[in-house]
């Protein structure tokens, strides 16, 4: 069995990650993601390549492909079951690896992460920020639960698996050339396009 650096990696690579992949595959999720990413990408012209950190079965990438049919897609994913489904989509470069083990081999126009930073051990965030930043040649997007200060919450009966904070703010503090372009909020009671209570932040490298 592969050895992981953190308990959170083991959690998502194993049975809970399998259950998550099986539970979250509704076409309505893809529709909601199309609505979300249409807002984000409307503020980010000339995106021809995208990499997602923690893609699961690719519901975000499917939405982006609908909006940008000619875009080159890449995905980083730790869970075996999810990776199989990602590869079955075709036309995606898949890195079957933990984000913590991933090594940037090329820059993309947009590097993004959605609903993943909240599940990482806070001690590894600075390293992950570095990987996201180095993977982008222009845009960085973070879509996560937001809180102005770091806080831990129970997650489906598990402790140490859900953390909220100002991820985008920490990224911009770490990399002063990252400038905020736009941001927005998704409300879980949206009557048409259902998402969690997510806040998205689109940043651009302006060195």
C-alpha positions in Angstrom: 0.0 0.0 0.0 1.3 3.4 -0.9 2.6 5.5 2.0 1.2 9.0 2.4 2.6 11.9 4.3 -0.7 13.0 6.0 -3.8 11.3 7.4 -5.9 13.4 5.0 -4.2 11.9 1.9 -4.9 8.4 3.2 -8.5 9.4 3.8 -9.2 10.6 0.3 -7.2 7.8 -1.4 -9.1 5.1 0.4 -12.7 4.1 0.9 -14.1 7.5 1.8 -12.7 8.9 -1.4 -14.3 6.0 -3.4 -17.6 6.7 -1.8 -17.3 10.4 -2.6 -16.6 9.6 -6.3 -19.6 7.4 -6.5 -21.9 9.9 -4.6 -21.0 13.0 -6.6 -21.6 12.3 -10.3 -25.0 13.8 -11.1 -25.3 15.8 -14.4 -26.9 18.5 -12.4 -23.5 19.1 -10.7 -22.0 19.5 -14.2 -24.7 22.0 -15.0 -24.1 24.0 -11.9 -20.3 24.0 -12.6 -21.0 25.3 -16.1 -22.9 28.2 -14.5 -20.0 28.8 -12.1 -17.2 28.6 -14.5 -18.9 30.7 -17.1 -18.7 33.6 -14.6 -15.1 32.8 -13.8 -13.8 32.3 -17.3 -15.6 35.4 -18.6 -13.1 37.4 -16.5 -10.1 35.3 -17.8 -9.7 35.7 -21.6 -7.3 33.6 -23.6 -7.3 30.5 -21.5 -6.1 27.6 -23.7 -4.8 25.3 -21.1 -6.0 24.4 -17.6 -4.8 22.2 -14.7 -7.0 21.2 -11.8 -5.6 20.2 -8.4 -7.7 17.4 -7.0 -10.1 16.7 -9.9 -12.0 13.7 -8.5 -14.0 12.3 -11.5 -13.7 15.5 -13.5 -17.0 17.3 -13.0 -15.3 20.7 -13.1 -13.2 19.8 -16.1 -16.3 18.6 -18.0 -17.9 21.9 -17.4 -14.9 23.8 -18.6 -14.7 21.7 -21.7 -18.3 22.7 -22.5 -17.3 26.3 -22.3 -13.9 26.1 -23.9 -14.1 23.1 -26.4 -10.5 23.4 -27.6 -8.9 23.8 -24.2 -6.1 21.5 -23.1 -7.0 19.9 -19.8 -4.8 18.4 -17.1 -5.9 16.8 -13.8 -4.1 15.8 -10.5 -6.0 13.1 -8.5 -5.1 10.8 -5.7 -8.0 8.3 -5.7 -7.7 5.2 -8.0 -11.4 5.0 -8.8 -11.6 8.6 -9.7 -8.5 8.4 -11.9 -10.1 5.6 -13.9 -13.1 7.8 -14.7 -10.9 10.7 -15.5 -8.9 8.7 -18.0 -12.1 7.3 -19.5 -13.1 10.9 -20.4 -10.2 11.1 -22.9 -8.3 14.3 -23.9 -7.1 14.9 -20.4 -3.5 14.6 -19.1 -4.0 12.8 -15.8 -1.4 12.8 -13.0 -2.3 9.9 -10.7 -0.7 11.3 -7.6 -1.1 13.2 -4.4 -1.0 16.9 -4.7 1.9 16.8 -2.2 3.9 14.6 -4.5 3.0 16.3 -7.7 5.9 18.1 -9.5 5.1 20.9 -11.9 6.3 20.0 -15.4 4.6 22.7 -17.4 2.7 25.9 -16.9 -0.9 26.3 -17.9 -2.9 29.5 -18.5 -5.1 28.6 -15.6 -4.3 26.6 -12.5 -7.3 26.1 -10.1 -8.5 24.1 -7.1 -12.1 23.7 -6.0 -13.2 22.2 -2.7 -9.8 20.6 -2.0 -7.7 23.0 0.1 -10.4 22.8 2.8 -9.5 19.1 3.2 -5.7 19.4 3.3 -3.7 19.4 6.5 -3.0 23.1 7.2 0.7 22.3 7.7 1.1 21.5 4.0 -0.8 24.5 2.6 2.3 26.6 1.9 3.8 23.8 -0.2 0.5 23.4 -2.1 0.3 27.2 -2.7 3.7 27.0 -4.3 2.7 24.1 -6.6 -0.5 25.9 -7.7 1.4 29.2 -8.3 4.2 27.5 -10.2 1.8 25.7 -12.4 0.2 28.9 -13.8 1.6 31.2 -16.3 -1.3 33.7 -15.9 -4.4 32.8 -13.9 -5.0 31.2 -10.5 -8.4 30.4 -9.2 -9.4 29.2 -5.8 -13.0 27.9 -5.1 -13.4 26.9 -1.4 -15.3 27.5 1.8 -14.2 30.9 3.1 -13.5 32.1 6.6 -11.5 35.2 7.6 -9.6 33.3 10.2 -8.5 29.6 10.3 -11.1 27.3 11.8 -11.6 23.5 11.9 -15.1 21.9 11.5 -16.4 18.3 11.7 -16.8 16.7 8.3 -19.4 13.9 7.9 -18.6 12.6 11.4 -14.8 12.9 10.9 -12.4 15.2 12.8 -9.3 16.8 11.2 -10.8 16.6 7.7 -12.3 20.1 7.1 -10.6 23.4 7.5 -11.8 26.9 6.5 -9.7 30.0 6.1 -8.8 32.8 3.6 -6.9 30.6 1.2 -6.9 33.2 -1.6 -5.7 36.0 0.8 -2.8 33.8 1.9 -1.9 33.1 -1.7 -1.8 36.8 -2.5 0.2 37.6 0.6 2.7 34.9 -0.4 3.0 36.1 -4.0 2.6 39.9 -4.3 2.4 39.7 -8.1 -0.9 37.8 -7.8 -3.7 40.4 -8.2 -7.4 39.8 -7.5 -9.5 40.1 -10.7 -12.9 39.1 -9.4 -14.6 37.0 -6.8 -18.1 35.7 -6.1 -20.2 33.5 -3.8 -22.3 30.4 -4.5 -25.3 29.9 -2.1 -26.4 26.4 -1.3 -30.1 27.4 -1.6 -29.7 28.6 -5.2 -33.0 27.5 -6.8 -31.4 26.6 -10.2 -27.7 25.9 -10.0 -27.0 24.1 -6.7 -23.5 24.4 -5.2 -22.2 24.4 -1.6 -21.6 27.7 0.0 -18.4 28.3 -2.0 -16.5 31.5 -2.5 -14.4 31.8 -5.7 -11.4 34.1 -6.2 -9.8 34.6 -9.6 -6.3 36.0 -9.5 -3.8 37.0 -12.3 0.0 37.1 -12.3 1.0 40.7 -12.9 4.7 40.8 -12.2 
